[in-house]
Amino acid sequence: MKRWVLVAVLAVLVSPAVLAQSIFLVTDDPELEMEGSGNLGDYLRSLGYTVDVDEGNPDQAAGGMSNYRGDLTAEKIAHLESYDLVMVLRSTSSGDFSTATSVDQWNSLRVPLIAATAYLPRTERWQWTTALQARTNTTTVLVDDPEHPIVKGLGDTIEIYDTPLDIDHLSSMDMGNGKAIASVEQTDGTRGAFIAEWVEPGFFIGDSGRQHSAPRLYIGMFRYHEADSNGSFANYTDDGLTLFANIVEYALSLSSHAAGWDIYE
């Protein structure tokens, strides 16, 4: 039995509350997350979640491109908001999600959202942080907030891959009005955020600029969809898989009736 399948079976046995909670995956490579693919989509399904995948845009000659690129229609916004959680994966072209209108639309979605790519939260895209995208070859994530539910009990350092792989992360620890929870040591000795949250109502940065309408989280994700990645989703360790399980569980725990979120009142 695959390592992640065994971990997932045990998780379902102790966490029946996940049943019926729905997750939508936004990706340019839907075939990687379809049922039976053995990647993140299947891992989340094995935890008991209902997982639907962006089917891609049939109008694109190349095929496979996200159906949620560019400005969103009212129908697409309603579809995204019908889920308990939206995840935007590493296998997306961030430039296709960066028009002025679409940035406001994504930040205004009234559903918890996890960006599993360092390209979208950065200052040139959704403007969650002034940090940029960075990449470090390592196996290790450092814990900066050991009491946070996403990382609690996993120790001060977490080996997330079974071999050194390129980790996409944010280039600094400055998350504005948010908070970095875990990080990667960069080649210059500084830390860059690997997991972060913006779960209080208000602006991402300072007192002006982009504002979010529901909780937002970020986690780095290995680029297993790329041909030169020299790794696969199977390279995640048990602790690496646990990070994904924990961040999803945490995001779903952020009640739609959380105090202060005017859109939910």
Order of alpha helices (4+ residues) and beta strands (2+ residues): alpha-beta-alpha-beta-alpha-beta-alpha-beta-beta-beta-beta-beta-beta-beta-beta-beta-beta-alpha
